[in-house]
Amino acid sequence: MWSTNRWPIDNQTPEDGAVKSIFTGRSHNDNGSVVRFVDLPPQACSPMHRTQTLDYGIVIFGEIELELDSGEKRTLRSGDTCIQRGTNHLWRNTTDKWVRIAFILLHSKPIVIDGKQLTDQGFPGQ
C-alpha cells in the first residue's frame, strides 16, 4: 500500500510511496516504513517469524490467533490492535472465514539479549 526508505520521513519529497515501489522485498525497509494489508485464508498459518521492526497490526475483519514462541496465544477480532516489538510470533486463522489485517512496520534497532544481537528470521530473504 505504501512504503518509505528514509527516516525521518521527508514529506516534501515528490516520491509517491504507493506508486513508486521502494519496497525492498523483505518484510520491511531498513530505515523506513511499510504499510500493507494481509489476507489469510481459512485454516492458514504464517511461519514463526521475527523482524527488526515495531509493528502495529489492526484486524480489519475476521478473527485470528497470535502465538508467541513462548506458546502464549491471544485471539484478535475485528477492530483489535496488536503491537509487536521484535517478538518471534506467528499468525493462525483457525476459522472457516478469511481474515484481513493491516500492518504498519517501522524499522527499529536490533534487539540484544545476553550480548547476542537477534536477527530477522522466518521469511525468505531475511
C-alpha positions in Angstrom: 0.0 0.0 0.0 2.8 2.5 0.9 6.4 2.4 1.9 9.3 4.7 2.7 13.1 4.1 2.7 14.3 7.0 4.8 14.0 8.1 8.4 12.9 10.6 9.3 10.4 10.7 6.5 10.6 13.7 4.1 7.1 14.9 3.5 8.3 17.3 0.8 9.7 14.6 -1.5 7.9 14.1 -4.8 8.1 10.3 -4.4 4.7 8.6 -4.0 5.2 5.5 -1.9 2.0 4.0 -3.3 3.1 4.4 -7.0 6.9 4.3 -6.9 7.8 1.0 -5.4 10.6 1.4 -3.0 9.8 -1.8 -1.1 12.9 -4.0 -0.7 11.1 -7.3 -0.9 11.9 -8.1 2.7 9.3 -7.8 5.4 10.3 -4.2 6.0 12.6 -1.4 4.7 15.7 -0.6 6.6 15.4 3.0 7.9 11.9 3.2 6.6 8.3 2.0 6.9 5.9 -0.3 5.2 2.1 -0.3 5.3 0.4 -3.4 4.0 -2.8 -5.5 4.2 -2.5 -9.2 4.6 -5.4 -11.6 3.8 -5.1 -15.0 5.4 -7.4 -17.8 4.2 -9.3 -20.2 6.5 -7.1 -22.6 8.4 -3.9 -20.9 7.2 -0.9 -20.1 9.3 2.2 -17.9 8.8 5.6 -19.2 9.7 7.1 -18.3 13.1 9.0 -15.1 12.4 10.7 -12.0 13.8 11.6 -8.7 12.2 13.7 -5.8 13.4 10.6 -3.6 13.5 7.9 -2.1 15.6 4.6 -3.4 14.1 1.1 -2.1 14.5 -1.4 -4.8 13.5 -5.1 -3.9 13.2 -7.7 -6.6 12.4 -9.9 -5.2 9.7 -12.3 -8.2 9.5 -12.4 -11.8 10.7 -10.7 -13.5 13.7 -7.0 -14.5 14.1 -4.8 -16.2 16.7 -1.5 -14.6 17.5 1.1 -17.1 19.0 4.4 -16.1 20.6 7.4 -18.5 20.6 6.8 -18.9 24.4 3.5 -20.6 23.5 1.3 -17.7 24.7 -1.7 -17.2 22.5 -4.2 -14.4 22.0 -7.3 -14.2 19.7 -7.8 -10.9 18.0 -11.1 -9.9 16.4 -12.3 -7.2 14.0 -11.1 -3.8 15.4 -8.5 -5.3 17.8 -4.9 -4.0 17.6 -1.6 -5.7 18.4 1.8 -4.1 18.9 4.8 -6.3 18.1 8.2 -5.2 19.3 10.6 -7.6 17.6 9.0 -10.7 19.1 9.1 -14.1 17.5 5.5 -14.9 16.6 3.1 -16.4 14.1 -0.5 -15.7 12.9 -3.0 -18.5 12.6 -6.5 -18.4 11.1 -8.4 -21.1 13.0 -11.8 -20.2 11.4 -13.6 -21.1 8.2 -13.6 -17.4 7.1 -11.0 -15.1 5.6 -9.2 -12.6 7.9 -7.7 -9.2 6.9 -5.1 -7.4 8.9 -3.5 -4.0 8.3 0.2 -3.8 9.3 2.4 -0.8 9.8 6.0 -1.8 10.1 8.7 0.7 11.3 12.3 -0.3 11.2 13.9 -0.5 14.7 17.2 -1.0 16.3 18.1 -4.7 16.7 17.2 -6.4 20.0 20.2 -7.6 22.0 19.8 -10.4 24.6 22.8 -11.6 26.7 25.1 -9.8 24.3 23.7 -11.5 21.2 22.0 -9.5 18.5 18.8 -11.1 17.3 18.2 -11.0 13.6 15.2 -11.2 11.3 14.0 -14.8 10.8 11.2 -16.9 9.3 10.7 -15.4 5.9 12.7 -15.9 2.7 15.3 -13.2 2.1 15.9 -12.5 5.8 
